[in-house]
Amino acid sequence: MSTLLVKNITKLITNNEKSDTFENGAIYVENNEIRQVGFTEDLPQTADVIIDASNRMVCPGFVNTHHHFYQTLTRAVPGAMDEKLFDWLVRLYPIWGELDAESTYISSLIAMAELILTGCTTASDHQYLWPHGASLDDQIRAANEIGLRFHAVRGSMTLGRSQGGLPPDHVVQTSDEILKDSQRVIEKYHDNSRFSMTRVVLAPCSPFSVDESILIESAKMARSYPGVMLHTHVAETKDEEKFTLQRAGLRPARYMEKLGWVGPDVWWAHCIWLDESEIKMMGETGTGVAHCPSSNMRLGSGIAPIREMLDAGVKVGLGVDGSASNDSSHMIAEGRMAMLLQRVAKGADALTIQETLDLETKGGASVLGRDDIGMIKPGMAADFIGIKLDTVEFSGGACHDPLAALFLCTPPKVDFSVINGKKVVENGELLTIDLKNLISKHNETAKRMVSKYPVPERFKLV
């Protein structure tokens, strides 16, 4: 048995049911489980590994509920900077069609590194195109190496350009190919046990990129295995609403409800264009939401009604979304954006500091169907982060309220991170990978892929 002690914590924010906090707090861990939480003087004084958290705030690790790791290769790409969703996709799909196993692996590592360094300890990713031998195995290998708790999402698309879809034909798959590989990755990797580091999710990309049959069959398959959840994009843009109205005579949320894509084993990304009855339906069925404020602003998609969702009892977590529609995988910054965006739309009290923390932690855990992360208390997974408080960005703020400073002041990176009872970040540096060498490889891959598809004439500066 290995033990870990974090002591002398200036401000320990447990985020448990009572919102307990401790000054000069401590956490005692055995293997990957939190065993004791309290004041430093009341906990064991020795352990195999000891972290002195003086001048640090410690809180639960953050949960990212929606991302597209491969898009780190196409951040800030000319021709996709000022476009709405559909035009943005048309520009980027050919580039993404160059993905292979190695670029999937490298881009996943970069995304995971940025997430971990900014507070994330559990992440979900939604990759839905698998050309040139790329597979979910490449992402899971990256997560195992870097030490991230990972919900690996086996996404899919069936409608290529020749079938009226947006992507090139060579990046879509047949229903038989999708279902065969979905079964393979579930049976090879899915672990539904408590403290599991790898779970598999099935996720046809969106209502406008797959046949109706793959939505139905994916749901049937997922529900034949314990703990395999379902995920997709829903109600992100008005264009999507137009598509489902023409296709099925229903708005996106009602279309998904008709297909059985609601319930506690389902979460949707975005959910911007919902009406009051649809929000109520989601709350009643336990359907979760991944809120992606930065991406929604970046693409001009709209403002999701998060305040209304929370009031209706909808499970809501945060997602940084793809790094080509956010260009960032900064978890702390995403919480700040979520808070500010609701306040822009609905007033200064529309989303509180505590509610923002809940979205980052307990909310995300509930969306992913987990009851073992999101809080610091005995019996929970040992996933937590430490933030330095004696920095220029926090000066004059953290001395009053460290948690408020986290979301109101300049978003920092973490000083340390513990995931599944193991130190993954120390003194602001990743311990598990050679980040400098990885960045070099990632940049080379990004330049090679993008260079094959010059900026279309209509995007060039005059």
VENRAMO-V933025 format. One line per field, one symbol per residue. phi: phi as a letter, one per 20 degrees, with the letter a starting at -180 (. if undefined). Layout:
phi = ???
This chain:
phi = .dcccdclfgbddflfgelfccelebcdcdldcfdbbregfedgdcafccdedflcdcbffededaacgffffcflfgncecdfgffffgfeggfffegbfffffffffffffffffdoecccdccecccflnfbfgfffgffffenefcdedeeaccdegfdneeeggfdecfgffffffffgfffecfceffmgebcdcdbggafdccfgfffffffffgfecfnedcbaeblecffffffffffcmcfgfffffgenecpfeccdenleddefffffffffenfeceecfffffgemfpdfefgffffenffccdcfmffddcmbcefffffffffffffgfcofdfbeffffffgfcffffffemdddcobdagnefecbcddfdedffefncffebgfffgdeegfedeebbdclndfdcblmdfeeceffffffffffffffffffcgfggfeffe
